[in-house]
Amino acid sequence: MEILLRLVLFLMRIISWLVIPIFGSFVEKTPKITPIKNHILLLSATTLADKIRKREMKSETVVTAYIERIKEVNPILNAVVEDRFEDALQDAKAVDEYLNKTIIDPVQLEKTQPLLGVPITIKESCGVKGMSQACGSLQREGFRAAQDGAAVARIRRAGGIILLVSNTPEFCLYWESNNRITGRTNNPYHIKYSPGGSSGGEGALLGAGASIIGIGSDVAGSLRLPALLNGVFAHKCTANLVDSEGHFPNAQSDMGKFNFTVGPMVRYAEDLPLVFKVLTDHSFELGLDDQVDLKSLNIFHMFNAGASIAHVAVDSEIKQAINKCVTHLQHVCGANVDQFKFSMSNTMEITAAVLLYLNDLPNILGNPISDKQNDWLLFELLKYPFGCSKYSFNGLIFSF
């Protein structure tokens, strides 16, 4: 298996070397995401929540600003599966009316409803009551979540206002966000590039300034990769800290539960603790409110993962960004910084082994209601180049 994996990865590298120069000659002839003009879109969720609680800004104003931005950029991004804009505006008006009448002070509101009046976007797989949860599968088209998933329910209880559900690859089984229902989601920095996956719709919206908080999920990079590719922040937490009930697909085995988690995505790093405290009952044990003395930290960094035909070379821009972070942490924050070298040359093989042994991965070729096999993989792969398969290529790859 290791030899086969290395051979496949080597062939992929060869194809990329041949395709990239051709691709590069077309990438500049594309539409651009318009710059952010509304100052509300430049405020962190922490700041917005504080201003709404203190009656310094109306929730309706904030929600309207994000809806307008989504409508502005989504024709280019193609990140939205289904919206609830009208209901969201009604929710926002209800928040404003409540704040006009309540005698509860902002300090208490922060404890009980820390996201009161703040707009949120949700990865389609997480389950929002009454909204699409097809997850890019034509076999599930029209399927709607019967109730909120556990993480979404927590967001609602904290006062968050849900705007939409966003795009994923088929069954969340890839590192790009492309499927046979919604199509391909594009990167806000350059629409010919990928926003990553499987939480790619969330990443694209956040990167475009069309969302301030997103909820996604992760097994093998599905939160972290879109955060990287869209210039935002995400956190894959330790197993079992966040309830994943209501997510499709979900983990059942011990190994699956160890590797799978629902988590936050945000445009501003300061919002990660705010959202994560809403999603978990373990914020006290985790010390999320504790102050961290950066001078007491030992920070180790690397510029590559070691020599391997399976690895893509680290771009010079990324190395420059690492250097910039290292310099800031060392000279501005006073942290103890050191370059640390250890081999991660087998990272791809280790990751692939984990994925191959996960028995929670759904079979996209199966009947969505029963365990019956609907279609045959080889036949669907032969049909795909002619546009005759109802499955995405990415989904078929994961069905091997």
VONUGU-69996 format. One record per residue (C-alpha): residue number from 1; residue in three letters; chain; x, y, z. Coordinates in Angstrom, 1 decimal. Layout:
N
NUM,ALA,A,X,Y,Z
...
REM end
This chain:
400
1,MET,A,0.0,0.0,0.0
2,GLU,A,2.8,2.4,0.8
3,ILE,A,4.5,1.8,-2.6
4,LEU,A,1.2,2.3,-4.4
5,LEU,A,0.5,5.5,-2.5
6,ARG,A,3.9,6.9,-3.3
7,LEU,A,3.4,6.0,-7.0
8,VAL,A,0.1,7.8,-7.1
9,LEU,A,1.4,10.9,-5.4
10,PHE,A,4.4,10.9,-7.7
11,LEU,A,2.1,10.8,-10.8
12,MET,A,0.1,13.7,-9.3
13,ARG,A,3.3,15.7,-8.9
14,ILE,A,4.2,15.1,-12.6
15,ILE,A,0.7,16.2,-13.7
16,SER,A,0.9,19.3,-11.6
17,TRP,A,4.2,20.3,-13.1
18,LEU,A,2.8,20.0,-16.5
19,VAL,A,-0.5,21.7,-15.8
20,ILE,A,0.6,24.7,-13.6
21,PRO,A,2.3,26.6,-16.5
22,ILE,A,-0.7,26.2,-18.7
23,PHE,A,-3.0,27.2,-15.8
24,GLY,A,-0.9,30.2,-15.0
25,SER,A,-1.5,31.7,-18.5
26,PHE,A,-5.3,32.0,-17.8
27,VAL,A,-5.6,32.9,-14.1
28,GLU,A,-5.3,36.7,-14.5
29,LYS,A,-8.4,36.9,-16.8
30,THR,A,-10.9,36.5,-14.0
31,PRO,A,-13.4,38.7,-12.1
32,LYS,A,-12.3,40.1,-8.7
33,ILE,A,-14.0,40.2,-5.4
34,THR,A,-14.9,43.9,-4.6
35,PRO,A,-13.2,45.5,-1.6
36,ILE,A,-15.1,45.8,1.6
37,LYS,A,-16.7,49.3,1.9
38,ASN,A,-18.9,48.9,5.0
39,HIS,A,-16.9,49.5,8.2
40,ILE,A,-19.2,47.1,10.1
41,LEU,A,-17.6,44.2,8.1
42,LEU,A,-14.2,45.1,9.5
43,LEU,A,-15.2,44.6,13.2
44,SER,A,-14.5,41.4,15.0
45,ALA,A,-17.4,39.3,16.3
46,THR,A,-16.2,40.1,19.8
47,THR,A,-16.6,43.8,19.1
48,LEU,A,-19.9,43.4,17.3
49,ALA,A,-21.4,41.4,20.2
50,ASP,A,-20.3,43.9,22.7
51,LYS,A,-21.7,46.9,20.7
52,ILE,A,-25.0,45.0,20.2
53,ARG,A,-25.3,44.2,24.0
54,LYS,A,-24.6,47.8,24.9
55,ARG,A,-27.2,49.1,22.4
56,GLU,A,-24.5,50.9,20.5
57,MET,A,-25.3,49.1,17.3
58,LYS,A,-28.5,47.3,16.2
59,SER,A,-28.4,43.6,15.3
60,GLU,A,-30.5,44.4,12.2
61,THR,A,-27.9,46.8,10.9
62,VAL,A,-25.2,44.2,11.3
63,VAL,A,-27.2,41.3,9.8
64,THR,A,-28.2,43.5,6.9
65,ALA,A,-24.6,44.5,6.2
66,TYR,A,-23.6,40.8,6.0
67,ILE,A,-26.5,39.8,3.8
68,GLU,A,-25.7,42.6,1.4
69,ARG,A,-22.0,41.5,1.3
70,ILE,A,-23.0,37.9,0.7
71,LYS,A,-25.3,38.9,-2.2
72,GLU,A,-22.4,41.0,-3.6
73,VAL,A,-19.8,38.3,-3.6
74,ASN,A,-21.6,35.0,-3.8
75,PRO,A,-22.2,35.2,-7.6
76,ILE,A,-18.4,35.0,-7.9
77,LEU,A,-17.7,32.6,-4.9
78,ASN,A,-20.6,30.2,-5.3
79,ALA,A,-20.3,29.3,-1.6
80,VAL,A,-24.0,29.5,-0.5
81,VAL,A,-26.1,26.3,-0.7
82,GLU,A,-29.2,27.9,0.8
83,ASP,A,-29.9,31.1,2.7
84,ARG,A,-32.5,32.2,5.3
85,PHE,A,-32.0,35.9,4.9
86,GLU,A,-35.6,36.9,5.5
87,ASP,A,-35.8,34.8,8.7
88,ALA,A,-32.4,36.1,9.8
89,LEU,A,-33.6,39.7,9.5
90,GLN,A,-36.7,38.9,11.6
91,ASP,A,-34.4,37.2,14.2
92,ALA,A,-32.3,40.4,14.3
93,LYS,A,-35.3,42.6,14.7
94,ALA,A,-36.5,40.4,17.6
95,VAL,A,-33.1,40.8,19.3
96,ASP,A,-33.2,44.6,19.0
97,GLU,A,-36.8,44.7,20.4
98,TYR,A,-35.7,42.4,23.3
99,LEU,A,-32.7,44.7,24.1
100,ASN,A,-35.0,47.7,24.1
101,LYS,A,-37.2,46.1,26.7
102,THR,A,-35.0,44.0,28.9
103,ILE,A,-33.4,45.3,32.1
104,ILE,A,-30.7,42.7,32.0
105,ASP,A,-27.3,44.4,32.0
106,PRO,A,-24.7,43.8,29.3
107,VAL,A,-22.4,41.9,31.7
108,GLN,A,-25.1,39.3,32.4
109,LEU,A,-26.0,39.1,28.7
110,GLU,A,-22.4,38.3,27.9
111,LYS,A,-22.5,35.4,30.3
112,THR,A,-25.9,33.9,29.1
113,GLN,A,-25.9,34.9,25.4
114,PRO,A,-22.4,35.9,24.3
115,LEU,A,-23.3,35.8,20.6
116,LEU,A,-26.6,37.7,20.9
117,GLY,A,-27.5,39.4,17.5
118,VAL,A,-24.3,38.3,15.7
119,PRO,A,-24.6,36.7,12.2
120,ILE,A,-23.3,33.2,11.8
121,THR,A,-22.8,31.0,8.7
122,ILE,A,-22.9,27.2,8.9
123,LYS,A,-21.3,24.4,6.9
124,GLU,A,-24.2,22.5,5.3
125,SER,A,-23.2,19.2,6.8
126,CYS,A,-23.7,20.5,10.4
127,GLY,A,-27.5,20.4,10.2
128,VAL,A,-29.7,23.5,10.5
129,LYS,A,-33.4,22.7,11.1
130,GLY,A,-35.4,22.9,7.9
131,MET,A,-32.5,23.7,5.7
132,SER,A,-30.6,21.7,3.1
133,GLN,A,-28.3,18.9,4.3
134,ALA,A,-27.7,17.2,0.9
135,CYS,A,-23.9,17.6,1.3
136,GLY,A,-23.4,17.7,-2.4
137,SER,A,-25.0,14.3,-3.2
138,LEU,A,-27.6,14.1,-5.9
139,GLN,A,-29.0,11.1,-4.1
140,ARG,A,-29.7,13.3,-1.1
141,GLU,A,-30.9,16.4,-3.1
142,GLY,A,-33.9,17.9,-1.3
143,PHE,A,-33.0,16.3,2.0
144,ARG,A,-33.5,18.8,4.9
145,ALA,A,-32.3,18.6,8.5
146,ALA,A,-35.1,17.6,10.8
147,GLN,A,-33.5,19.5,13.7
148,ASP,A,-30.5,21.6,14.6
149,GLY,A,-27.2,19.7,15.1
150,ALA,A,-25.8,19.9,18.6
151,ALA,A,-23.3,22.7,17.7
152,VAL,A,-25.9,24.7,15.8
153,ALA,A,-28.3,24.4,18.7
154,ARG,A,-25.6,25.9,21.0
155,ILE,A,-25.0,28.8,18.6
156,ARG,A,-28.7,29.6,18.6
157,ARG,A,-28.9,29.4,22.5
158,ALA,A,-26.0,31.8,22.6
159,GLY,A,-28.0,34.3,20.5
160,GLY,A,-26.3,33.8,17.2
161,ILE,A,-28.3,34.5,14.0
162,ILE,A,-27.9,31.9,11.3
163,LEU,A,-27.7,33.3,7.8
164,LEU,A,-27.1,30.3,5.5
165,VAL,A,-25.6,26.9,5.0
166,SER,A,-22.5,26.7,2.8
167,ASN,A,-21.0,24.4,0.2
168,THR,A,-19.0,21.2,0.8
169,PRO,A,-17.6,18.4,-1.5
170,GLU,A,-19.8,15.4,-1.9
171,PHE,A,-20.3,13.8,1.6
172,CYS,A,-17.4,16.1,2.8
173,LEU,A,-15.0,13.7,1.2
174,TYR,A,-12.3,15.9,-0.3
175,TRP,A,-10.0,18.9,0.2
176,GLU,A,-11.8,21.0,-2.3
177,SER,A,-15.5,22.1,-2.3
178,ASN,A,-17.0,20.9,-5.6
179,ASN,A,-20.1,18.7,-6.1
180,ARG,A,-22.9,17.9,-8.6
181,ILE,A,-25.5,20.1,-7.0
182,THR,A,-24.0,23.5,-6.1
183,GLY,A,-20.9,23.2,-8.2
184,ARG,A,-17.5,24.5,-7.4
185,THR,A,-16.8,27.1,-4.7
186,ASN,A,-14.0,29.6,-5.6
187,ASN,A,-11.3,31.3,-3.6
188,PRO,A,-12.0,34.9,-2.8
189,TYR,A,-8.4,36.0,-3.4
190,HIS,A,-8.4,34.4,-6.9
191,ILE,A,-11.5,32.6,-8.1
192,LYS,A,-9.5,30.1,-10.3
193,TYR,A,-7.9,28.8,-7.1
194,SER,A,-9.5,26.5,-4.5
195,PRO,A,-10.9,27.6,-1.1
196,GLY,A,-10.0,24.1,0.2
197,GLY,A,-12.4,21.7,1.8
198,SER,A,-14.4,20.3,3.1
199,SER,A,-15.4,23.5,4.9
200,GLY,A,-14.6,25.4,1.8
201,GLY,A,-17.8,27.4,1.6
202,GLU,A,-17.2,28.7,5.1
203,GLY,A,-13.6,29.6,4.3
204,ALA,A,-14.5,31.4,1.1
205,LEU,A,-17.2,33.5,2.8
206,LEU,A,-15.0,34.4,5.7
207,GLY,A,-12.1,35.3,3.5
208,ALA,A,-14.3,37.5,1.4
209,GLY,A,-15.6,39.4,4.4
210,ALA,A,-19.1,37.9,3.9
211,SER,A,-19.1,36.1,7.3
212,ILE,A,-17.6,36.8,10.6
213,ILE,A,-18.1,33.4,12.3
214,GLY,A,-18.5,30.0,10.7
215,ILE,A,-19.1,26.5,12.0
216,GLY,A,-17.3,23.7,10.2
217,SER,A,-15.9,20.2,10.8
218,ASP,A,-12.7,18.4,10.4
219,VAL,A,-11.2,14.9,10.0
220,ALA,A,-8.0,15.4,8.0
221,GLY,A,-7.8,19.2,7.5
222,SER,A,-11.3,20.2,6.7
223,LEU,A,-11.3,23.2,9.0
224,ARG,A,-7.6,23.9,8.9
225,LEU,A,-7.0,23.8,5.1
226,PRO,A,-9.8,26.3,4.2
227,ALA,A,-8.5,28.6,7.0
228,LEU,A,-5.0,28.5,5.4
229,LEU,A,-6.2,29.0,1.8
230,ASN,A,-8.6,31.8,2.6
231,GLY,A,-6.4,33.7,5.1
232,VAL,A,-8.7,33.2,8.2
233,PHE,A,-8.5,31.2,11.4
234,ALA,A,-9.9,27.8,12.5
235,HIS,A,-9.5,25.3,15.4
236,LYS,A,-9.7,21.6,15.3
237,CYS,A,-10.1,20.7,19.0
238,THR,A,-9.3,17.6,21.0
239,ALA,A,-11.7,14.7,20.4
240,ASN,A,-15.1,14.8,22.2
241,LEU,A,-14.9,18.4,23.4
242,VAL,A,-17.6,19.4,20.9
243,ASP,A,-20.7,17.4,20.3
244,SER,A,-21.0,16.4,16.7
245,GLU,A,-24.6,15.1,16.8
246,GLY,A,-26.6,16.1,13.8
247,HIS,A,-23.6,16.2,11.5
248,PHE,A,-23.7,14.3,8.2
249,PRO,A,-21.7,12.2,7.8
250,ASN,A,-20.9,11.4,11.4
251,ALA,A,-18.4,9.2,13.3
252,GLN,A,-19.6,6.0,15.1
253,SER,A,-16.4,4.0,15.8
254,ASP,A,-13.9,5.0,18.5
255,MET,A,-11.3,5.8,15.9
256,GLY,A,-13.7,7.9,13.9
257,LYS,A,-14.7,9.9,17.0
258,PHE,A,-11.1,10.4,17.9
259,ASN,A,-10.3,11.9,14.5
260,PHE,A,-13.6,13.8,13.7
261,THR,A,-14.7,17.1,15.3
262,VAL,A,-16.9,20.1,14.7
263,GLY,A,-15.2,23.4,15.3
264,PRO,A,-15.1,27.2,14.8
265,MET,A,-13.9,29.3,11.9
266,VAL,A,-13.4,33.0,12.3
267,ARG,A,-12.0,36.0,10.4
268,TYR,A,-10.3,37.4,13.5
269,ALA,A,-8.2,35.2,15.9
270,GLU,A,-9.6,37.0,19.0
271,ASP,A,-13.0,35.4,18.2
272,LEU,A,-11.8,31.8,18.5
273,PRO,A,-12.1,31.6,22.3
274,LEU,A,-15.5,33.3,22.2
275,VAL,A,-17.0,30.8,19.7
276,PHE,A,-15.2,27.8,21.2
277,LYS,A,-16.6,28.5,24.7
278,VAL,A,-20.1,28.4,23.2
279,LEU,A,-19.4,25.1,21.5
280,THR,A,-18.1,23.2,24.5
281,ASP,A,-18.9,22.6,28.2
282,HIS,A,-15.2,22.3,29.0
283,SER,A,-14.1,26.0,28.7
284,PHE,A,-13.1,26.2,32.4
285,GLU,A,-10.9,23.1,32.4
286,LEU,A,-9.3,24.3,29.2
287,GLY,A,-8.5,27.6,30.7
288,LEU,A,-9.9,29.6,27.8
289,ASP,A,-10.1,32.7,29.9
290,ASP,A,-6.6,32.5,31.4
291,GLN,A,-4.1,35.0,30.3
292,VAL,A,-1.0,33.6,28.6
293,ASP,A,2.4,35.0,29.2
294,LEU,A,4.1,34.7,25.8
295,LYS,A,7.5,35.2,27.4
296,SER,A,7.1,31.9,29.2
297,LEU,A,6.5,30.0,26.0
298,ASN,A,9.0,27.9,24.0
299,ILE,A,8.1,28.1,20.3
300,PHE,A,9.6,25.7,17.8
301,HIS,A,9.3,26.2,14.0
302,MET,A,10.1,24.4,10.8
303,PHE,A,10.3,25.5,7.1
304,ASN,A,9.4,22.1,5.6
305,ALA,A,8.3,18.6,6.6
306,GLY,A,11.3,16.7,5.3
307,ALA,A,12.3,15.1,2.0
308,SER,A,9.5,13.1,0.4
309,ILE,A,8.2,12.6,-3.1
310,ALA,A,4.8,12.8,-1.6
311,HIS,A,5.2,16.3,-0.3
312,VAL,A,4.6,19.6,-2.1
313,ALA,A,7.4,22.0,-1.7
314,VAL,A,6.8,24.9,0.7
315,ASP,A,6.4,28.2,-1.2
316,SER,A,8.8,31.0,-0.5
317,GLU,A,5.9,33.2,0.5
318,ILE,A,4.9,30.8,3.3
319,LYS,A,8.5,30.6,4.5
320,GLN,A,8.6,34.4,4.6
321,ALA,A,5.3,34.4,6.6
322,ILE,A,6.9,31.9,9.1
323,ASN,A,9.9,34.2,9.4
324,LYS,A,7.7,37.2,10.0
325,CYS,A,5.8,35.3,12.8
326,VAL,A,9.0,34.1,14.4
327,THR,A,10.5,37.6,14.4
328,HIS,A,7.4,39.1,16.0
329,LEU,A,7.1,36.4,18.6
330,GLN,A,10.7,36.6,19.5
331,HIS,A,11.4,40.4,19.4
332,VAL,A,8.0,41.9,20.2
333,CYS,A,6.4,39.3,22.4
334,GLY,A,9.6,38.0,24.1
335,ALA,A,8.9,34.3,23.5
336,ASN,A,11.7,31.8,23.4
337,VAL,A,11.9,30.8,19.7
338,ASP,A,14.1,28.1,18.1
339,GLN,A,14.2,26.3,14.8
340,PHE,A,13.5,22.6,15.5
341,LYS,A,14.2,19.9,12.9
342,PHE,A,12.6,16.5,13.0
343,SER,A,11.5,14.3,10.1
344,MET,A,7.9,14.3,9.0
345,SER,A,8.7,12.6,5.6
346,ASN,A,6.1,9.9,6.2
347,THR,A,3.2,12.3,7.0
348,MET,A,1.2,11.5,3.9
349,GLU,A,1.5,7.8,4.5
350,ILE,A,0.4,8.1,8.1
351,THR,A,-2.5,10.3,7.2
352,ALA,A,-3.6,8.0,4.4
353,ALA,A,-3.3,5.0,6.7
354,VAL,A,-5.7,6.7,9.2
355,LEU,A,-8.2,7.5,6.5
356,LEU,A,-8.1,4.0,5.0
357,TYR,A,-8.8,2.4,8.3
358,LEU,A,-11.7,4.7,9.2
359,ASN,A,-14.8,2.6,8.8
360,ASP,A,-17.1,5.6,9.3
361,LEU,A,-16.5,7.0,5.8
362,PRO,A,-19.9,6.7,4.0
363,ASN,A,-20.2,4.9,0.7
364,ILE,A,-21.5,7.5,-1.8
365,LEU,A,-22.4,4.6,-4.1
366,GLY,A,-24.8,3.1,-1.6
367,ASN,A,-28.5,3.8,-1.2
368,PRO,A,-29.0,6.8,1.2
369,ILE,A,-31.7,5.0,3.0
370,SER,A,-30.5,1.3,3.1
371,ASP,A,-27.2,-0.4,2.9
372,LYS,A,-27.8,-1.6,-0.7
373,GLN,A,-25.2,-0.8,-3.3
374,ASN,A,-26.8,1.4,-5.9
375,ASP,A,-24.0,1.7,-8.5
376,TRP,A,-20.6,0.2,-9.3
377,LEU,A,-17.4,2.2,-9.0
378,LEU,A,-15.7,1.2,-12.2
379,PHE,A,-18.8,1.8,-14.3
380,GLU,A,-19.2,5.3,-12.7
381,LEU,A,-15.6,6.1,-13.3
382,LEU,A,-16.0,5.2,-17.0
383,LYS,A,-19.2,7.4,-17.2
384,TYR,A,-17.6,10.4,-15.5
385,PRO,A,-15.5,11.8,-18.4
386,PHE,A,-18.6,12.0,-20.5
387,GLY,A,-20.6,13.8,-17.8
388,CYS,A,-22.9,10.9,-17.3
389,SER,A,-22.2,10.0,-13.7
390,LYS,A,-24.3,11.4,-10.9
391,TYR,A,-21.3,11.4,-8.6
392,SER,A,-18.4,13.8,-8.2
393,PHE,A,-14.9,12.6,-9.2
394,ASN,A,-13.7,13.4,-5.7
395,GLY,A,-16.4,11.3,-4.2
396,LEU,A,-15.6,8.4,-6.5
397,ILE,A,-11.9,8.6,-5.6
398,PHE,A,-12.8,8.1,-1.9
399,SER,A,-14.9,5.1,-2.8
400,PHE,A,-11.9,3.0,-3.8
REM end
